[in-house]
Amino acid sequence: MNRLLQGYLARSIRRGNLEIVDAKGRTHRFGDGSGELVRIRFKDSRTERKVFLNPEHELGEAVMDGGVVFERGRIYDFLDVVLSNTPSTLPSAWSRFVYRWRVLTRRIRQHNHAVASRRNVAHHYDLDGRLYRLFLDSDRQYSCAYFETPDSDLESAQLAKKRHLAAKLLLKPEQKVLDIGCGWGGLGLYLADVGGVDVTGVTLSEEQHGIANERAVERGLKDRARFHLKDYRALDESFDRIVSVGMFEHVGVGHFGEFFGKVARLMKPDGVMVLHSIGRFDGPGDTNSWIQKYIFPGGYIPALSEVLPVIERSGLKVTDIEILRLHYAETLKAWRERFLERRDEALKLYDERFCRMWEFYLAASETAFRYQDMMVFQIQLTRSQHAVPLTRDYIYEAEARLREQERERGIGVPSPLRLAGE
């Protein structure tokens, strides 16, 4: 094994039970022997060197291409041992230099003008829709769920997320609501149905656009929920309420001012917005290069220290911030387990390399939220500080009313014949 890599792992892996078989067939043991054994094998010494020099990128590629093989345990088990021991340390001076250089040049990769934004969205969200049905909940919520209790399942946690957001929006019947980055329409349809509001959703994904409108027709909500294939920057209406969930991560740090400036112009004087986004605890950084290449080109997870100054300059007022810490880790765990249960179906849609890539994506994302300073924030924004009540009691009161309305409409009632995403 590469001596520098071996030395780094020996110093770092204090807990757990990890074995690495190097390219010459020699077994190296790390950790205190606690927990289930995880064993990986490097197929060749070149892969060992590449992973040591740039683990953030090369480990994912080695997994995809078969340069790293998992003999005991799966991808998640390996990442869990390594990252729980080494939460934020890159092993080599070269890998640290590469990361610093990427931070300095990140605005180039995140230059998300209209054409680039549509291309980047298509890369991920216009994959075969059957893939997402394998692991998402029945409403196709592809963002952090809200686990109200430790025993909440994915379905109830995703419904709780929609309810929580609706409560923060202070909805009133017939209000005009904008959903920026509406996905497959689940949140917009919930707001139209349970909240009794008029919803306009925008997305850059052709796949999501078509399905969202089909669902509006199927649920008899096409007159109250309309979804457009449009960039939010092209809108010129005024809205009482604005919500954006899981879209801000695709804006790019150089476009934050453009985003909040547009929101301020779209929001009525007494309007309210809730922004739900992945964030980072540890300050400004850069997107993992493997994630940027294979999963979310043009994406960036911001720190609050980068977001709040831009909000202030836009003239908007922050009236509430909530940090969801491990909720996304639990969401990703559910997605990963559901994906693995139906991996054979994913293999029929794509190929083995894609399936290894997708499993690595879900496992790496989950461990990032457990050990690498990732979180989710929800920021409530207004133009007037008089637009929301003085205390947060209204959120819980609204959630109670929404639960009652859900029961009246049969929302959240499980169907014994329903499979994930169907």
C-alpha positions in Angstrom: 0.0 0.0 0.0 1.1 3.6 -0.6 3.1 4.4 2.6 1.7 7.9 3.0 -1.9 6.6 2.7 -1.2 3.8 5.2 0.3 6.2 7.6 -2.6 8.6 7.3 -5.1 5.8 7.9 -3.2 4.4 10.9 -3.1 7.8 12.5 -6.8 8.6 11.7 -8.8 5.4 12.1 -9.0 5.0 15.8 -12.5 3.3 16.0 -14.1 0.7 13.9 -12.9 -2.5 12.1 -11.5 -1.7 8.7 -9.3 -3.9 6.5 -7.7 -2.8 3.2 -6.2 -5.3 0.8 -3.7 -3.5 -1.3 -2.8 -4.2 -4.9 -0.2 -6.8 -3.9 -2.7 -8.8 -1.8 -1.4 -7.7 1.6 -4.1 -6.9 4.2 -3.8 -3.8 6.4 -6.0 -3.4 9.5 -7.2 -0.1 11.0 -9.3 0.8 14.0 -9.9 -0.8 17.4 -11.7 -3.9 16.0 -15.1 -2.7 17.2 -18.2 -3.1 15.1 -18.8 -5.1 11.9 -15.8 -5.8 9.7 -15.5 -3.7 6.5 -13.0 -4.9 3.9 -12.1 -3.2 0.6 -9.6 -4.2 -2.0 -7.6 -2.0 -4.3 -7.2 -3.6 -7.8 -4.0 -1.8 -8.6 -1.4 0.5 -7.1 -2.3 3.4 -9.5 -5.7 3.6 -7.9 -4.2 3.7 -4.4 -2.0 6.7 -5.4 -4.9 8.5 -7.1 -7.2 8.0 -4.1 -4.5 9.3 -1.7 -3.7 12.4 -3.8 -7.4 13.4 -4.4 -9.8 11.3 -2.4 -12.8 13.6 -2.9 -12.8 12.8 -6.6 -10.9 9.6 -7.2 -12.6 7.4 -4.6 -15.9 7.8 -6.3 -14.5 7.2 -9.7 -12.6 4.1 -8.4 -15.8 2.7 -7.0 -17.7 3.4 -10.3 -14.9 1.8 -12.4 -14.3 -1.2 -10.2 -10.8 -0.1 -9.0 -12.0 -0.5 -5.4 -14.0 -3.6 -4.6 -16.0 -4.1 -1.4 -15.4 -7.6 0.0 -17.1 -7.1 3.4 -19.8 -4.4 3.8 -21.0 -1.9 1.3 -20.0 1.6 0.2 -21.8 3.3 3.2 -20.1 1.0 5.7 -16.7 2.0 4.5 -17.5 5.7 4.4 -19.1 5.5 7.8 -15.9 4.1 9.4 -13.5 6.6 7.6 -15.6 9.8 7.9 -16.6 9.2 11.5 -12.9 9.1 12.3 -11.7 11.8 9.9 -14.6 14.3 9.5 -12.8 17.2 7.8 -9.2 16.2 7.1 -7.8 15.7 3.6 -4.9 13.2 3.7 -2.3 14.9 1.5 -0.8 18.4 0.9 -1.7 18.0 -2.7 -5.4 17.2 -2.0 -5.6 20.3 0.3 -4.0 22.5 -2.4 -6.6 21.2 -5.0 -9.4 22.0 -2.6 -8.1 25.5 -1.9 -7.7 26.1 -5.7 -11.3 24.9 -6.3 -12.6 27.4 -3.7 -10.8 30.3 -5.4 -12.1 29.3 -8.9 -15.6 28.2 -7.9 -17.5 31.1 -9.5 -16.3 30.0 -12.9 -17.9 26.5 -12.4 -21.0 28.1 -10.9 -21.7 30.6 -13.7 -25.3 29.5 -14.0 -26.8 31.7 -16.8 -30.1 30.6 -18.3 -28.7 28.1 -20.8 -26.2 26.5 -18.4 -28.9 26.2 -15.7 -31.2 24.3 -18.0 -28.4 22.0 -19.1 -27.3 21.3 -15.5 -30.9 20.6 -14.4 -31.4 18.2 -17.3 -28.2 16.3 -16.3 -29.8 15.2 -13.1 -33.5 15.7 -13.1 -34.3 14.5 -16.6 -33.0 11.0 -15.9 -35.6 8.2 -16.4 -38.4 9.0 -14.1 -38.7 5.3 -13.1 -35.3 5.7 -11.3 -36.7 8.2 -8.8 -39.8 6.1 -8.2 -37.5 3.3 -6.9 -36.5 5.2 -3.8 -38.5 8.4 -3.2 -41.8 8.5 -1.3 -45.1 8.2 -3.1 -45.3 12.0 -3.5 -41.8 12.1 -5.1 -40.3 14.6 -2.6 -36.7 14.9 -3.5 -35.5 17.0 -0.6 -34.9 16.8 3.1 -37.8 15.3 5.1 -38.9 16.5 8.5 -38.8 13.7 11.1 -41.1 14.8 13.9 -40.4 11.6 15.9 -37.6 9.0 15.9 -40.0 6.4 14.6 -41.3 8.5 11.7 -41.1 6.7 8.3 -40.3 8.4 5.1 -43.9 9.0 4.0 -44.9 10.7 7.2 -41.7 12.7 7.4 -42.1 14.1 3.9 -45.7 15.0 4.6 -44.6 16.7 7.8 -42.0 18.7 5.8 -44.8 20.0 3.5 -47.0 20.8 6.5 -44.1 22.6 8.3 -43.4 24.8 5.2 -47.1 25.6 4.7 -47.4 26.7 8.3 -44.4 29.0 8.0 -46.0 30.6 4.8 -49.0 31.8 6.8 -51.4 30.8 3.9 -54.8 32.4 3.4 -57.3 31.1 0.9 -57.0 32.4 -2.7 -53.5 33.8 -2.2 -51.1 33.6 -5.1 -48.2 31.4 -4.3 -45.0 30.9 -6.3 -43.0 27.6 -6.0 -39.5 28.2 -7.4 -38.0 24.8 -8.5 -41.3 22.9 -8.1 -40.0 19.4 -8.7 -42.7 16.9 -9.6 -45.3 19.2 -8.1 -45.8 17.6 -4.7 -45.5 20.6 -2.5 -47.4 22.9 -4.9 -50.3 20.4 -5.1 -50.3 20.1 -1.3 -50.5 23.9 -0.9 -53.3 24.2 -3.5 -55.3 21.3 -2.0 -54.8 21.7 1.8 -54.0 25.4 1.8 -56.7 26.5 -0.7 -54.3 28.8 -2.6 -53.5 29.4 -6.2 -50.1 28.0 -7.1 -47.7 28.7 -9.9 -44.7 26.4 -10.1 -41.6 26.8 -12.2 -38.9 24.2 -13.1 -36.3 23.8 -15.8 -36.7 20.0 -15.9 -38.9 18.8 -18.8 -39.5 15.5 -17.0 -40.7 17.2 -13.8 -42.8 19.8 -15.8 -44.8 17.1 -17.6 -45.4 14.9 -14.5 -46.4 17.9 -12.3 -49.1 19.0 -14.7 -50.3 15.4 -15.2 -50.7 15.1 -11.4 -52.6 18.4 -11.2 -55.1 17.1 -13.7 -55.4 13.7 -12.0 -56.1 15.3 -8.7 -58.6 17.8 -10.1 -56.3 20.8 -9.2 -55.4 22.1 -12.7 -57.3 25.3 -12.1 -55.4 26.0 -8.8 -51.9 24.5 -9.6 -50.1 25.3 -12.8 -46.5 24.3 -13.5 -44.4 26.0 -16.2 -41.1 25.1 -17.9 -39.5 28.5 -17.1 -36.6 30.1 -15.4 -37.6 32.0 -12.3 -35.7 35.0 -13.7 -38.2 35.3 -16.5 -41.2 35.9 -14.2 -42.8 39.3 -13.9 -45.9 38.7 -11.7 -46.5 39.5 -8.0 -47.1 36.9 -5.4 -48.4 36.8 -1.9 -46.2 33.9 -0.9 -43.1 32.4 -2.4 -41.5 29.0 -1.5 -38.4 27.4 -2.8 -37.2 23.9 -1.7 -34.0 22.3 -2.8 -33.5 24.7 -5.7 -31.2 27.3 -4.1 -28.3 24.8 -4.2 -28.3 25.2 -8.0 -28.1 29.0 -8.0 -24.4 29.4 -7.6 -22.6 31.8 -5.3 -22.2 34.4 -8.1 -25.9 34.6 -8.6 -27.2 35.0 -5.0 -27.7 38.7 -5.5 -29.7 38.0 -8.7 -31.8 35.4 -6.9 -32.8 37.5 -3.8 -33.2 40.7 -5.9 -35.7 38.9 -8.1 -37.5 37.5 -5.1 -37.9 41.0 -3.6 -39.4 42.2 -6.9 -41.8 39.3 -7.2 -43.0 39.5 -3.5 -45.9 41.8 -2.6 -45.3 44.4 0.1 -46.9 42.1 2.8 -45.6 38.9 1.3 -43.7 36.0 2.9 -41.2 33.6 1.5 -39.7 30.4 2.9 -36.3 29.3 1.5 -35.4 25.6 2.2 -31.8 24.8 1.2 -28.9 22.6 2.1 -26.2 24.5 3.9 -22.8 24.1 5.6 -21.9 24.7 9.2 -18.2 25.3 8.5 -18.2 28.4 6.4 -17.7 29.0 2.6 -16.2 26.1 0.6 -16.6 24.4 -2.7 -18.7 21.5 -4.2 -17.1 18.1 -4.0 -15.6 17.6 -7.4 -17.0 14.1 -7.9 -20.5 15.3 -7.1 -20.1 18.3 -9.4 -18.9 16.1 -12.3 -21.4 13.2 -12.0 -24.4 14.4 -10.0 -25.0 18.1 -9.7 -23.0 20.2 -12.3 -23.1 23.9 -11.4 -24.3 23.2 -7.9 -23.1 24.7 -4.6 -24.1 24.3 -1.0 -23.8 27.7 0.7 -22.9 28.8 4.2 -25.3 31.1 6.0 -22.4 33.6 6.2 -22.6 33.8 2.4 -26.4 34.0 2.2 -27.4 36.5 4.9 -25.3 39.5 3.7 -26.9 39.2 0.2 -30.4 39.0 1.7 -29.7 42.2 3.7 -28.5 44.0 0.5 -31.6 42.9 -1.4 -33.9 44.8 1.1 -35.6 41.6 2.4 -35.9 40.9 6.1 -35.1 37.6 7.8 -37.9 36.9 10.2 -37.1 33.3 11.1 -34.2 30.8 10.6 -34.5 27.1 11.5 -31.6 24.6 11.2 -32.5 21.0 10.5 -29.4 19.0 11.5 -29.7 15.3 11.0 -33.0 15.2 9.2 -31.3 14.9 5.8 -29.1 12.1 7.0 -32.2 10.2 8.0 -33.8 11.0 4.7 -30.8 9.8 2.7 -30.6 6.7 4.8 -34.2 5.9 3.8 -33.5 6.6 0.1 -30.3 4.5 0.2 -32.0 1.5 1.7 -35.0 1.8 -0.6 -32.7 2.1 -3.6 -30.7 -1.0 -2.6 -33.9 -3.0 -2.1 -34.8 -2.3 -5.8 -31.3 -2.1 -7.2 -32.0 -4.9 -9.7 -34.7 -2.6 -11.2 -32.3 0.3 -11.5 -29.8 -2.1 -13.3 -32.5 -2.7 -15.9 -32.8 1.0 -16.5 -29.1 1.8 -16.7 -26.0 -0.4 -16.0 -23.8 -1.6 -13.2 -21.5 1.5 -13.4 -24.5 3.8 -13.0 -25.8 1.8 -10.0 -22.5 1.9 -8.3 -22.4 5.7 -9.0 -25.9 6.2 -7.5 -25.2 4.1 -4.4 -22.0 6.1 -3.9 -23.9 9.4 -4.3 -26.5 8.4 -1.7 -24.0 6.9 0.8 -21.5 9.8 0.5 -24.3 12.4 0.9 -25.7 10.6 4.0 -22.3 10.5 5.7 -21.7 14.1 4.8 -24.7 15.1 6.8 -23.7 12.8 9.7 -20.0 13.8 9.9 -19.0 16.6 7.5 -20.8 19.7 8.7 -23.7 19.6 6.3 -27.2 20.7 7.4 -30.4 22.2 6.0 -31.7 25.7 6.8 -35.1 27.2 6.4 -35.1 31.0 6.2 -38.4 33.0 6.3 -38.2 36.3 4.5 -40.5 39.3 4.2 -40.4 42.8 2.9 -42.2 44.1 6.1 -41.5 43.0 9.6 -45.2 43.3 10.3 -46.1 40.5 7.9 -45.6 37.7 10.5 -46.7 37.3 14.1 -44.4 38.2 17.0 -43.9 34.6 18.3 -43.4 31.2 16.6 -46.6 29.8 18.2 -48.5 30.4 14.9 -46.4 27.6 13.3 -47.6 24.9 15.6 -51.1 26.2 15.6 -51.1 26.2 11.8 -49.7 22.6 11.7 -52.6 21.4 13.9 -55.1 23.0 11.5 -53.3 21.5 8.5 -53.3 18.0 10.1 -57.1 18.2 10.5 -57.5 19.3 6.8 -55.3 16.4 5.8 -57.5 13.9 7.6 -60.6 15.4 6.0 -59.0 14.9 2.5 -57.5 11.5 3.3 -54.0 12.7 2.8 -51.4 10.6 4.4 -53.7 7.5 4.6 -51.5 4.6 3.5 -52.5 2.3 0.7 -51.5 -1.4 1.2 -51.1 -1.8 -2.6 -48.9 1.3 -3.1 -45.2 0.8 -3.9 -42.6 3.4 -3.4 -43.1 6.3 -5.8 -46.2 4.8 -7.4 
